Amino acid sequence: MEDIVLIKKCLNGQKDAYEFLVTKYKNLVYSIALNTLTNKSDAADVTQEVFLKAWANLSSYNPEFTFKTWIARITVNHCINLNYKSRRMTAWDDEEMEKITTDEDDPEKAALDTERRNDIRNAIDSLPEKYRIIVQLYHQHSLSYEEICNVTGYPMSIVKNRLYRARKMLAQKLTTYSQKAVNKGEEAWIANKPGI
Amino acid sequence: MDCKQAWNLMMKSFDKEISKLHENELNTHINECGSCKAMFDKLTETFVFMETSIGQAPADIEKRVMTKLNSVKQKKDFLMPYVIFNLIVFGVIVVSWLDNILKIGIFTFAKDVFDKLVAAYNTSVAIFATYRNFFNTYFIRPTINIAIIAGIIYGFLSIASFLQKIRRRYVS
């Protein structure tokens, strides 16, 4: 069923219809919250708060935008407000990470994968919030440029510029990390080599 | 192609807006340039990682949201207008009952206060009207009169000056 039909049902007082919307977008909201907040429990609480906030403001929903964009906008604003109140480090879903990184056949490769993915996580986390949000909305949640403009309220030129800069920063960070890893490997090799 | 151009094509590639021709050019450059290849591979890996690491919301989120929604609704029902109206009626009855017993004269007092408020309002309206009349009589009207007189004098002087200019031109 289309979102707009479900929203109309909700506005007519059919609360069951809202449950479908929650099911459809809960992962999006949870995921954005998880990227901005400190732990899974906080992200779950924020998910609940965002859906309640959306319900309370459903009458002001503008059908010109998709519900996905609207709910993402509420989530981003809510998380930014929370982060302003208390500066936090971002969290990642470790269970999901475990699924991606586990390689039972080759523990050494799995360890290297984990290290590389930790580098990627650190690089993403180290981005300033205004860049991180845009790169995550684009690459993680597959929002288009136009949708990101609607979510963040920034004009297209700023969104494009920030995504460009964010990618550049990521590339620089990842290059630095890999350089450090190479140096570390060389040091370890020298330390373990007999006769040096 | 230099590395800067390759970087711009990489951006287009990540935006999925790259043409086949540019894609081939980018691939050729990447195969020749180790640093660009490393950067492209790292960013590709990062974005694939991001796409695949979307968190799964707890299974009970729907239940939590719907339970909360229902409790909020119940609170709203409690504040329905007819309940408020009933409370007001009940309050008036209690007050009049107490007034009867204790002989406070609360309704007489309320009427006095209301009458005084109406009288104060009427007085303020009268004062305002007087002030407006005063302002019209002693400020607006004299100003308009002076402006009219000044305009007439200026008109006369302009005509006189014009006539003088004509006289000088033709008499001389």
Chai-1 contact restraints between the chains, C-beta under 6 A:
chainA,res_idxA,chainB,res_idxB,connection_type,confidence,min_distance_angstrom,max_distance_angstrom,comment,restraint_id
A,E19,B,E62,contact,1.0,0.0,6.0,A-B,restraint_1
A,E19,B,M66,contact,1.0,0.0,6.0,A-B,restraint_2
A,V22,B,E62,contact,1.0,0.0,6.0,A-B,restraint_3
A,V22,B,V65,contact,1.0,0.0,6.0,A-B,restraint_4
A,T23,B,E62,contact,1.0,0.0,6.0,A-B,restraint_5
A,K26,B,A57,contact,1.0,0.0,6.0,A-B,restraint_6
A,K26,B,I61,contact,1.0,0.0,6.0,A-B,restraint_7
A,N27,B,A57,contact,1.0,0.0,6.0,A-B,restraint_8
A,Y30,B,G55,contact,1.0,0.0,6.0,A-B,restraint_9
A,Y30,B,A57,contact,1.0,0.0,6.0,A-B,restraint_10
A,S31,B,I54,contact,1.0,0.0,6.0,A-B,restraint_11
A,S31,B,G55,contact,1.0,0.0,6.0,A-B,restraint_12
A,L34,B,G55,contact,1.0,0.0,6.0,A-B,restraint_13
A,A44,B,P58,contact,1.0,0.0,6.0,A-B,restraint_14
A,T47,B,A57,contact,1.0,0.0,6.0,A-B,restraint_15
A,T47,B,I61,contact,1.0,0.0,6.0,A-B,restraint_16
A,Q48,B,R64,contact,1.0,0.0,6.0,A-B,restraint_17
A,Q48,B,V65,contact,1.0,0.0,6.0,A-B,restraint_18
A,F51,B,V65,contact,1.0,0.0,6.0,A-B,restraint_19
A,L52,B,K68,contact,1.0,0.0,6.0,A-B,restraint_20
A,W55,B,L69,contact,1.0,0.0,6.0,A-B,restraint_21
A,D93,B,G55,contact,1.0,0.0,6.0,A-B,restraint_22
A,E96,B,S53,contact,1.0,0.0,6.0,A-B,restraint_23
A,I100,B,T52,contact,1.0,0.0,6.0,A-B,restraint_24
A,I120,B,T46,contact,1.0,0.0,6.0,A-B,restraint_25
A,I120,B,F49,contact,1.0,0.0,6.0,A-B,restraint_26
A,H139,B,F47,contact,1.0,0.0,6.0,A-B,restraint_27
A,H139,B,M50,contact,1.0,0.0,6.0,A-B,restraint_28
A,Q140,B,M50,contact,1.0,0.0,6.0,A-B,restraint_29
A,L170,B,T46,contact,1.0,0.0,6.0,A-B,restraint_30
A,A171,B,M39,contact,1.0,0.0,6.0,A-B,restraint_31
A,A171,B,L43,contact,1.0,0.0,6.0,A-B,restraint_32
A,L174,B,K42,contact,1.0,0.0,6.0,A-B,restraint_33
